[in-house]
Amino acid sequence: MRLGSGIGWRPEIADAVERMPGIDWVEVVAENVCPGHLPESLVRLRERGVTVVPHGVSLGLGGAERPDEGRLAALAERAVALRSPLVTEHIAFVRAGGALTASPRIEAGHLLPVPRTRDALDVLCENVRIAQEALPVPLAVENIAALISWPGEEMTEGQFLYELADRTGVRLLIDVANLHTNHVNRGEDPAKALTELPLEAIAYVHVAGGFERDGVWHDSHAHPVPGPVLDVLTDLASRVRPPGVLLERDENFPGADELERELAAVRRAVEEGARRRDARAAPVVGGRPEWRRGAVEAARQRIALAQTAVLSALVAQAPVPEGFDRVRMGVQARALAAKRADVVAKVAPELPVLLGDGYRPAFLAYAQKRPMTGGHRRDALDFVAELLAAGRPEDGRLRRELREWWLERSGPRPRSGRPAVRLARATRRVLLRR
């Protein structure tokens, strides 16, 4: 399947994407679209023959538990509604706790790396097979960027991905920006990972920008693609012709001209790789590592305990497990809290408007004490409930606004039934007071 040149579709750049020349396909965050109410921009693109691929972020295939049937059904619905040739997800865990550990379930709100161990691989392989059986189209899974490393890992990233593809037949979504991130943060060689990968299993490639701060690379998806990431893309393209290459941008969106320049740079990197590939006598392919089949249920138990300990340290102020870098765990914890604040601001945009500059410090103080347990919308409600219980904010009129906001959203159905109107009214009232 040849996808060609693509870009991540986001509402903020929908108009620009529709006008861009040379766009063969787009990718959309699966959880951000409703099958019965697809954005008109996506419908128009699809009618023009542009392929649309749903990209999931919440399934947690690397978690200890089996994939949630409801989340799988939702992903399948989006594949059907978008008439997609495949769907994609991440090799990550996003929640922990629950029945396997007899502890409360907690959520990360973001993607966290799985340990590259035999236990984790056994669990991941079975979870991928469950997902493959539930989905109407092929599945591809993505390597993720990591700020932390698990102690006692038994495989390199390339070996881990090779075994996963070999045992399940799953396709791979290779993110070259994530390979660069792991090079900076974990000292892993992207060229070595590419040498070990099953290149024939690649479904497509992600390219994205980030930034480095205090020796740590942050995969922000909000900055231009840097030269080192394009170099990794060229190296990959020198080994195999990627079926598709997609530029990701999630925040801090530039103008259409700058996006087109970034896409042009991505295409040039692929073309340079193709020239190098043509100069070789044969493509470079990975070697098949040894593997064994384990007792998956026992592995699930062990992985559940390990992931719960790590996530509790990151979001619930539990002790850092032995063997982990405490400084990096602190960086990861702060990154998760910041991401959580950003997402809540998107799903409940009234709150930053109502609270102004006080929103972020108030939310981060709340997040430090309260791990997320029920998704970002529930998180927004719990945050406001805690503010109100503490008699905050001090401005009585603003406190009444927040109370009204909470009452509107905390019941089984909105009291007025018109969330868009409520948002507009609340926002207008606050802006008029400023």
C-alpha positions as CSV (number, residue, x, y, z in Angstrom):
1,M,0.0,0.0,0.0
2,R,1.5,3.3,-1.1
3,L,0.3,6.3,0.9
4,G,2.7,9.0,-0.4
5,S,3.2,12.4,1.2
6,G,0.9,13.4,4.1
7,I,0.3,15.7,7.0
8,G,-1.5,15.4,10.3
9,W,-5.0,16.9,10.0
10,R,-5.9,19.2,12.8
11,P,-8.9,21.5,13.0
12,E,-6.6,24.5,13.4
13,I,-5.0,23.9,10.0
14,A,-7.9,22.3,8.2
15,D,-8.3,25.0,5.6
16,A,-4.6,25.1,4.9
17,V,-4.4,21.4,4.5
18,E,-7.2,21.4,2.0
19,R,-5.4,24.0,-0.1
20,M,-1.9,22.3,0.1
21,P,-0.6,20.9,-3.1
22,G,0.8,17.3,-3.2
23,I,-1.1,16.0,-0.1
24,D,-1.9,12.3,-0.8
25,W,-3.2,11.5,2.7
26,V,-3.9,12.8,6.1
27,E,-3.9,11.3,9.6
28,V,-6.5,12.3,12.2
29,V,-6.4,11.6,16.0
30,A,-9.1,8.9,16.3
31,E,-10.4,10.1,19.6
32,N,-11.0,13.6,18.3
33,V,-13.5,12.6,15.6
34,C,-17.1,11.4,15.9
35,P,-18.1,8.8,13.2
36,G,-21.6,10.2,12.9
37,H,-20.4,13.9,12.7
38,L,-17.2,13.9,10.7
39,P,-15.7,17.4,10.1
40,E,-16.7,18.8,6.7
41,S,-13.0,19.3,5.9
42,L,-12.3,15.6,6.3
43,V,-15.4,14.7,4.2
44,R,-14.2,17.0,1.4
45,L,-10.7,15.6,1.5
46,R,-12.0,12.0,1.4
47,E,-14.3,12.8,-1.5
48,R,-11.3,14.2,-3.4
49,G,-9.6,10.8,-3.0
50,V,-7.3,11.8,-0.1
51,T,-6.8,8.8,2.2
52,V,-7.7,9.4,5.9
53,V,-6.0,7.3,8.6
54,P,-7.3,7.3,12.2
55,H,-4.4,7.4,14.7
56,G,-5.4,6.2,18.2
57,V,-3.7,7.5,21.4
58,S,-5.7,5.9,24.3
59,L,-5.8,2.2,23.7
60,G,-2.7,1.4,25.8
61,L,-1.6,-1.8,23.9
62,G,1.6,-1.9,26.1
63,G,-0.4,-2.0,29.3
64,A,-0.8,-5.1,31.4
65,E,-4.5,-5.5,30.9
66,R,-6.2,-6.7,27.7
67,P,-7.3,-3.9,25.4
68,D,-10.6,-2.4,26.3
69,E,-13.4,-3.7,24.1
70,G,-15.2,-0.3,24.0
71,R,-12.1,1.5,22.9
72,L,-11.4,-1.1,20.2
73,A,-15.0,-0.8,19.0
74,A,-14.7,3.0,18.8
75,L,-11.4,2.7,16.8
76,A,-13.1,0.2,14.4
77,E,-16.1,2.6,13.9
78,R,-13.8,5.4,12.9
79,A,-11.9,3.2,10.4
80,V,-15.2,2.3,8.8
81,A,-16.6,5.8,8.8
82,L,-13.4,7.2,7.3
83,R,-13.1,4.3,4.8
84,S,-9.5,3.9,6.0
85,P,-7.1,1.3,4.7
86,L,-5.5,0.8,8.2
87,V,-5.5,2.2,11.7
88,T,-2.6,3.0,14.0
89,E,-1.8,3.1,17.7
90,H,1.2,3.3,20.0
91,I,3.5,0.8,21.7
92,A,2.9,2.4,25.1
93,F,1.0,2.1,28.4
94,V,-1.3,5.0,29.4
95,R,-2.9,3.6,32.6
96,A,-2.1,1.2,35.4
97,G,-3.5,-0.2,38.6
98,G,-6.9,-2.0,38.7
99,A,-7.8,-5.6,39.2
100,L,-4.4,-7.1,38.4
101,T,-2.8,-5.1,41.3
102,A,-5.8,-4.7,43.6
103,S,-5.2,-1.0,43.6
104,P,-7.0,2.1,42.2
105,R,-6.7,2.6,38.5
106,I,-4.7,5.7,37.6
107,E,-4.0,7.3,34.2
108,A,-1.0,9.0,32.8
109,G,-2.8,11.3,30.3
110,H,0.1,10.6,27.9
111,L,2.1,7.8,26.3
112,L,4.7,6.0,28.5
113,P,7.3,3.5,27.4
114,V,7.0,-0.2,28.1
115,P,10.1,-2.1,29.3
116,R,11.9,-4.0,26.5
117,T,11.7,-7.3,28.4
118,R,10.3,-10.7,27.5
119,D,7.4,-10.3,29.9
120,A,6.4,-7.0,28.3
121,L,6.8,-8.4,24.8
122,D,4.6,-11.4,25.6
123,V,1.9,-9.2,26.9
124,L,2.2,-6.7,24.0
125,C,2.0,-9.5,21.4
126,E,-1.2,-10.9,22.9
127,N,-2.7,-7.4,23.1
128,V,-1.9,-6.7,19.5
129,R,-3.5,-10.0,18.4
130,I,-6.6,-9.1,20.3
131,A,-6.7,-5.7,18.6
132,Q,-6.1,-7.2,15.2
133,E,-9.0,-9.6,15.6
134,A,-11.3,-6.7,16.6
135,L,-10.4,-4.3,13.9
136,P,-11.8,-4.4,10.3
137,V,-8.6,-3.2,8.7
138,P,-4.9,-3.9,9.4
139,L,-3.2,-2.4,12.4
140,A,0.2,-0.6,12.6
141,V,1.9,0.3,15.9
142,E,4.2,3.2,16.6
143,N,7.5,3.4,18.5
144,I,7.2,6.2,21.1
145,A,9.6,8.9,22.4
146,A,10.8,8.4,26.0
147,L,12.1,10.6,28.8
148,I,12.9,7.6,31.1
149,S,14.5,4.2,30.7
150,W,13.5,1.0,32.5
151,P,16.2,-0.8,34.3
152,G,17.0,-4.4,33.3
153,E,15.9,-4.2,29.7
154,E,16.7,-7.3,27.7
155,M,16.4,-6.0,24.1
156,T,17.2,-3.0,22.0
157,E,14.4,-1.1,20.4
158,G,15.1,-2.6,17.1
159,Q,15.1,-6.2,18.4
160,F,11.9,-5.5,20.4
161,L,10.1,-4.2,17.3
162,Y,11.4,-7.0,15.1
163,E,10.1,-9.7,17.4
164,L,6.7,-7.9,17.8
165,A,6.3,-7.8,14.0
166,D,7.6,-11.4,13.5
167,R,5.3,-12.9,16.1
168,T,2.1,-11.0,15.3
169,G,2.4,-9.8,11.6
170,V,1.5,-6.3,12.8
171,R,2.8,-3.4,10.6
172,L,5.1,-0.7,12.1
173,L,4.6,3.0,12.1
174,I,8.2,4.3,12.5
175,D,8.5,7.7,14.0
176,V,12.0,9.0,13.1
177,A,11.6,12.0,15.5
178,N,11.1,9.5,18.3
179,L,14.2,7.6,17.3
180,H,16.1,10.9,17.6
181,T,14.4,11.6,21.0
182,N,15.6,8.3,22.3
183,H,19.1,9.0,21.0
184,V,19.3,12.2,23.0
185,N,17.5,11.0,26.1
186,R,18.6,7.4,26.3
187,G,21.8,7.3,24.3
188,E,20.3,4.9,21.7
189,D,21.8,4.9,18.2
190,P,19.0,5.5,15.5
191,A,21.2,3.8,12.8
192,K,21.5,0.6,15.0
193,A,17.7,0.6,15.5
194,L,17.1,0.9,11.8
195,T,19.6,-1.9,11.1
196,E,17.7,-4.2,13.4
197,L,14.1,-3.3,12.2
198,P,12.1,-5.5,9.9
199,L,12.0,-2.8,7.2
200,E,9.5,-4.8,5.1
201,A,6.9,-4.4,7.9
202,I,6.9,-0.5,7.8
203,A,3.4,0.9,7.0
204,Y,4.5,4.5,7.1
205,V,6.7,7.0,8.8
206,H,6.1,10.0,11.1
207,V,8.3,13.1,11.2
208,A,7.9,15.9,13.8
209,G,9.7,18.6,15.6
210,G,10.8,19.2,19.2
211,F,13.3,21.0,21.3
212,E,16.2,20.3,23.7
213,R,16.3,21.8,27.2
214,D,19.0,20.9,29.8
215,G,20.1,17.9,27.8
216,V,16.6,16.5,27.5
217,W,14.8,16.3,24.1
218,H,11.1,17.0,24.2
219,D,9.0,15.6,21.4
220,S,6.7,18.6,21.3
221,H,5.1,18.4,17.8
222,A,5.1,22.2,18.1
223,H,8.4,23.1,16.5
224,P,10.0,22.9,13.1
225,V,11.5,19.5,12.1
226,P,15.3,19.8,13.0
227,G,18.1,18.6,10.8
228,P,19.0,15.6,13.0
229,V,15.5,14.2,12.6
230,L,15.6,14.7,8.8
231,D,19.0,12.9,8.8
232,V,17.3,9.8,10.5
233,L,14.6,10.0,7.8
234,T,17.2,10.0,5.1
235,D,19.0,7.0,6.7
236,L,15.7,5.1,6.8
237,A,14.9,6.0,3.2
238,S,18.3,4.8,2.1
239,R,17.4,1.4,3.4
240,V,13.8,1.0,2.2
241,R,11.3,3.0,0.3
242,P,8.8,4.1,2.9
243,P,5.2,3.6,1.8
244,G,4.2,6.9,3.3
245,V,5.7,9.8,5.2
246,L,3.7,12.2,7.3
247,L,4.5,15.5,9.0
248,E,3.0,15.9,12.4
249,R,2.2,19.2,14.1
250,D,-0.1,19.4,17.1
251,E,0.4,22.9,18.5
252,N,1.9,26.3,17.7
253,F,0.7,26.0,14.1
254,P,2.7,28.1,11.6
255,G,1.2,29.6,8.4
256,A,0.5,27.5,5.4
257,D,3.7,28.6,3.6
258,E,5.9,27.4,6.5
259,L,4.1,24.1,6.7
260,E,4.7,23.6,2.9
261,R,8.4,24.4,3.4
262,E,8.6,21.8,6.1
263,L,6.9,19.2,3.8
264,A,9.3,20.1,1.1
265,A,12.2,19.5,3.4
266,V,10.7,16.1,4.3
267,R,10.4,15.2,0.7
268,R,14.0,16.2,0.0
269,A,15.2,14.0,2.8
270,V,13.3,11.0,1.4
271,E,14.7,11.7,-2.1
272,E,18.2,11.9,-0.8
273,G,17.7,8.6,0.9
274,A,16.4,7.1,-2.3
275,R,19.6,8.2,-4.1
276,R,21.7,6.5,-1.5
277,R,19.6,3.4,-1.7
278,D,20.0,3.2,-5.4
279,A,23.7,3.4,-5.0
280,R,23.7,0.3,-2.8
281,A,23.9,-3.2,-4.2
282,A,21.2,-4.4,-1.8
283,P,19.0,-3.0,0.9
284,V,20.0,-3.3,4.5
285,V,17.7,-5.6,6.4
286,G,17.5,-6.5,10.1
287,G,18.5,-9.8,11.7
288,R,15.9,-12.0,13.4
289,P,16.7,-12.2,17.1
290,E,15.8,-15.2,19.2
291,W,12.6,-15.3,21.2
292,R,10.5,-17.6,23.3
293,R,6.9,-17.9,24.2
294,G,6.1,-17.2,27.9
295,A,3.3,-17.6,30.3
296,V,1.3,-14.5,29.4
297,E,-0.9,-14.4,32.4
298,A,2.0,-14.4,34.8
299,A,3.7,-11.9,32.7
300,R,0.6,-9.6,32.9
301,Q,0.8,-9.7,36.6
302,R,4.4,-8.8,36.7
303,I,4.1,-6.0,34.2
304,A,1.0,-4.7,36.0
305,L,2.9,-4.3,39.3
306,A,5.9,-2.7,37.6
307,Q,3.8,-0.2,35.5
308,T,1.7,0.7,38.5
309,A,4.8,1.4,40.6
310,V,6.2,3.6,37.8
311,L,3.0,5.5,37.1
312,S,2.4,6.0,40.8
313,A,5.8,7.6,41.2
314,L,5.1,9.9,38.2
315,V,1.6,11.1,39.0
316,A,0.9,10.2,42.7
317,Q,4.1,11.1,44.5
318,A,4.9,7.5,45.3
319,P,8.6,6.6,45.8
320,V,10.7,6.2,42.6
321,P,11.2,2.4,41.9
322,E,14.7,1.1,42.3
323,G,16.9,1.4,39.2
324,F,15.2,4.5,37.7
325,D,16.9,7.8,37.2
326,R,15.3,10.1,39.8
327,V,16.1,13.3,37.9
328,R,14.6,11.9,34.6
329,M,11.6,10.7,36.5
330,G,11.1,14.2,37.8
331,V,11.4,15.6,34.3
332,Q,8.8,13.1,33.1
333,A,6.5,13.8,36.0
334,R,6.5,17.5,35.2
335,A,6.0,16.9,31.5
336,L,3.0,14.7,32.3
337,A,1.4,17.4,34.6
338,A,2.0,20.1,31.9
339,K,0.5,17.9,29.2
340,R,-2.5,17.1,31.5
341,A,-3.1,20.9,32.1
342,D,-2.9,21.5,28.3
343,V,-5.4,18.8,27.4
344,V,-7.9,19.8,30.1
345,A,-7.6,23.4,28.8
346,K,-8.6,22.0,25.3
347,V,-11.5,19.8,26.5
348,A,-12.8,22.5,28.9
349,P,-11.7,25.8,27.2
350,E,-13.9,27.8,29.6
351,L,-11.6,27.2,32.5
352,P,-8.5,29.1,31.2
353,V,-10.9,31.9,30.2
354,L,-12.6,32.1,33.6
355,L,-9.4,31.6,35.7
356,G,-7.1,33.6,33.5
357,D,-3.4,33.5,34.5
358,G,-4.4,31.6,37.6
359,Y,-5.5,28.5,35.7
360,R,-2.2,26.8,35.1
361,P,-0.7,27.2,38.6
362,A,-4.0,26.2,40.2
363,F,-4.3,23.1,38.0
364,L,-0.7,22.0,38.5
365,A,-1.1,22.3,42.3
366,Y,-4.3,20.1,42.0
367,A,-2.5,17.6,39.7
368,Q,0.3,17.2,42.1
369,K,-2.2,15.8,44.7
370,R,-4.7,14.1,42.5
371,P,-3.8,11.6,39.8
372,M,-6.2,11.4,36.9
373,T,-8.6,8.4,37.2
374,G,-11.4,9.0,34.7
375,G,-10.2,10.8,31.6
376,H,-9.6,14.5,30.9
377,R,-13.2,15.6,31.0
378,R,-13.6,14.0,34.5
379,D,-10.4,15.6,35.4
380,A,-11.7,19.0,34.6
381,L,-14.8,18.4,36.8
382,D,-12.7,17.1,39.7
383,F,-10.4,20.1,39.4
384,V,-13.2,22.6,39.6
385,A,-14.9,20.6,42.4
386,E,-11.7,20.8,44.5
387,L,-11.4,24.6,43.9
388,L,-14.9,25.2,45.0
389,A,-14.5,22.9,48.1
390,A,-11.5,25.1,49.1
391,G,-13.5,28.3,48.7
392,R,-11.6,29.3,45.7
393,P,-11.3,31.6,43.8
394,E,-11.7,34.4,46.3
395,D,-13.8,36.4,43.8
396,G,-17.3,35.4,44.7
397,R,-18.8,36.2,41.3
398,L,-16.1,34.1,39.6
399,R,-16.7,31.3,42.1
400,R,-20.4,31.4,41.2
401,E,-19.5,31.1,37.5
402,L,-17.4,28.1,38.2
403,R,-20.1,26.5,40.3
404,E,-22.6,27.0,37.5
405,W,-20.1,25.5,35.0
406,W,-19.6,22.5,37.2
407,L,-23.4,22.0,37.7
408,E,-24.0,22.2,34.0
409,R,-21.5,19.4,33.3
410,S,-21.6,17.1,36.3
411,G,-25.0,15.5,35.8
412,P,-26.0,12.8,33.4
413,R,-27.0,15.4,30.9
414,P,-26.4,19.2,30.6
415,R,-29.0,21.2,32.5
416,S,-29.6,23.5,29.5
417,G,-28.7,21.0,26.8
418,R,-26.7,23.7,24.9
419,P,-23.0,23.5,25.7
420,A,-22.0,25.8,22.9
421,V,-24.3,28.5,24.1
422,R,-23.2,28.0,27.7
423,L,-19.5,28.4,26.7
424,A,-20.2,31.5,24.7
425,R,-22.2,33.1,27.6
426,A,-19.6,32.2,30.2
427,T,-16.7,33.5,28.0
428,R,-18.5,36.7,27.2
429,R,-19.3,37.4,30.8
430,V,-15.7,37.1,31.8
431,L,-14.3,39.1,28.9
432,L,-16.8,41.9,29.6
433,R,-15.5,42.2,33.2
434,R,-11.9,42.6,32.0
